[in-house]
Amino acid sequence: MACMEAGPQLGDTLLDVVVNNDLPLDGFGACEGTLACCTCHVILSPEHYNRVDRVNPAGEEEMDLLDLAPELSDYSRLGCQ
Protein backbone atom coordinates (compact mmCIF):
# COMPACT_ATOMS: atom_id res chain seq x y z
CA MET A 1 0.00 0.00 0.00
CA ALA A 2 1.37 3.40 -0.98
CA CYS A 3 1.70 6.11 1.63
CA MET A 4 0.64 9.65 0.81
CA GLU A 5 0.92 12.81 2.87
CA ALA A 6 -1.59 15.65 2.75
CA GLY A 7 -1.59 19.02 4.46
CA PRO A 8 -4.94 19.69 6.11
CA GLN A 9 -5.89 23.11 7.42
CA LEU A 10 -7.65 23.67 10.74
CA GLY A 11 -11.37 23.08 10.18
CA ASP A 12 -10.93 20.90 7.07
CA THR A 13 -13.08 17.81 6.79
CA LEU A 14 -11.59 14.57 5.55
CA LEU A 15 -13.42 15.18 2.27
CA ASP A 16 -11.72 18.61 2.00
CA VAL A 17 -8.32 16.97 2.42
CA VAL A 18 -9.05 14.34 -0.23
CA VAL A 19 -10.32 16.91 -2.76
CA ASN A 20 -7.75 19.66 -2.05
CA ASN A 21 -4.85 17.23 -2.36
CA ASP A 22 -6.25 15.33 -5.36
CA LEU A 23 -5.98 12.02 -3.52
CA PRO A 24 -7.03 9.05 -5.67
CA LEU A 25 -9.99 7.70 -3.69
CA ASP A 26 -12.53 6.73 -6.35
CA GLY A 27 -16.11 7.38 -5.31
CA PHE A 28 -15.20 9.00 -1.98
CA GLY A 29 -17.60 11.87 -1.32
CA ALA A 30 -19.77 11.31 -4.39
CA CYS A 31 -22.31 13.92 -3.24
CA GLU A 32 -19.54 16.49 -2.62
CA GLY A 33 -20.43 16.87 1.05
CA THR A 34 -24.13 17.65 0.65
CA LEU A 35 -25.24 14.86 3.02
CA ALA A 36 -26.90 12.92 0.20
CA CYS A 37 -24.85 9.70 0.35
CA CYS A 38 -22.52 7.79 2.65
CA THR A 39 -19.57 7.19 0.30
CA CYS A 40 -17.25 9.04 2.69
CA HIS A 41 -18.12 6.72 5.60
CA VAL A 42 -15.08 6.16 7.82
CA ILE A 43 -14.56 4.16 10.99
CA LEU A 44 -12.32 5.96 13.44
CA SER A 45 -10.38 4.59 16.37
CA PRO A 46 -12.25 5.16 19.65
CA GLU A 47 -9.70 7.82 20.64
CA HIS A 48 -10.06 9.77 17.39
CA TYR A 49 -13.84 9.36 17.37
CA ASN A 50 -14.09 10.89 20.85
CA ARG A 51 -11.84 13.81 19.88
CA VAL A 52 -13.86 14.56 16.75
CA ASP A 53 -17.19 14.12 18.54
CA ARG A 54 -16.19 16.59 21.27
CA VAL A 55 -15.45 19.30 18.71
CA ASN A 56 -18.05 18.41 16.08
CA PRO A 57 -20.81 16.05 17.26
CA ALA A 58 -22.74 14.20 14.56
CA GLY A 59 -26.01 15.89 13.64
CA GLU A 60 -29.33 14.21 12.94
CA GLU A 61 -28.82 14.21 9.15
CA GLU A 62 -25.41 12.57 9.48
CA MET A 63 -26.78 9.94 11.86
CA ASP A 64 -29.64 9.18 9.44
CA LEU A 65 -27.19 8.64 6.57
CA LEU A 66 -24.90 6.52 8.70
CA ASP A 67 -27.80 4.13 9.23
CA LEU A 68 -27.41 3.31 5.51
CA ALA A 69 -23.63 2.87 5.61
CA PRO A 70 -22.12 -0.57 5.11
CA GLU A 71 -20.23 -2.00 8.09
CA LEU A 72 -21.62 0.61 10.49
CA SER A 73 -19.68 0.88 13.74
CA ASP A 74 -20.09 2.76 17.01
CA TYR A 75 -17.12 4.81 15.77
CA SER A 76 -18.51 5.63 12.30
CA ARG A 77 -18.61 9.16 10.94
CA LEU A 78 -18.97 10.76 7.53
CA GLY A 79 -15.73 12.23 6.24
CA CYS A 80 -17.58 15.24 4.83
CA GLN A 81 -18.70 16.45 8.27
C-alpha positions in Angstrom: 0.0 0.0 0.0 1.4 3.4 -1.0 1.7 6.1 1.6 0.6 9.7 0.8 0.9 12.8 2.9 -1.6 15.6 2.7 -1.6 19.0 4.5 -4.9 19.7 6.1 -5.9 23.1 7.4 -7.7 23.7 10.7 -11.4 23.1 10.2 -10.9 20.9 7.1 -13.1 17.8 6.8 -11.6 14.6 5.5 -13.4 15.2 2.3 -11.7 18.6 2.0 -8.3 17.0 2.4 -9.1 14.3 -0.2 -10.3 16.9 -2.8 -7.7 19.7 -2.1 -4.9 17.2 -2.4 -6.2 15.3 -5.4 -6.0 12.0 -3.5 -7.0 9.0 -5.7 -10.0 7.7 -3.7 -12.5 6.7 -6.3 -16.1 7.4 -5.3 -15.2 9.0 -2.0 -17.6 11.9 -1.3 -19.8 11.3 -4.4 -22.3 13.9 -3.2 -19.5 16.5 -2.6 -20.4 16.9 1.0 -24.1 17.7 0.6 -25.2 14.9 3.0 -26.9 12.9 0.2 -24.9 9.7 0.3 -22.5 7.8 2.6 -19.6 7.2 0.3 -17.2 9.0 2.7 -18.1 6.7 5.6 -15.1 6.2 7.8 -14.6 4.2 11.0 -12.3 6.0 13.4 -10.4 4.6 16.4 -12.3 5.2 19.7 -9.7 7.8 20.6 -10.1 9.8 17.4 -13.8 9.4 17.4 -14.1 10.9 20.9 -11.8 13.8 19.9 -13.9 14.6 16.7 -17.2 14.1 18.5 -16.2 16.6 21.3 -15.5 19.3 18.7 -18.1 18.4 16.1 -20.8 16.1 17.3 -22.7 14.2 14.6 -26.0 15.9 13.6 -29.3 14.2 12.9 -28.8 14.2 9.1 -25.4 12.6 9.5 -26.8 9.9 11.9 -29.6 9.2 9.4 -27.2 8.6 6.6 -24.9 6.5 8.7 -27.8 4.1 9.2 -27.4 3.3 5.5 -23.6 2.9 5.6 -22.1 -0.6 5.1 -20.2 -2.0 8.1 -21.6 0.6 10.5 -19.7 0.9 13.7 -20.1 2.8 17.0 -17.1 4.8 15.8 -18.5 5.6 12.3 -18.6 9.2 10.9 -19.0 10.8 7.5 -15.7 12.2 6.2 -17.6 15.2 4.8 -18.7 16.4 8.3 
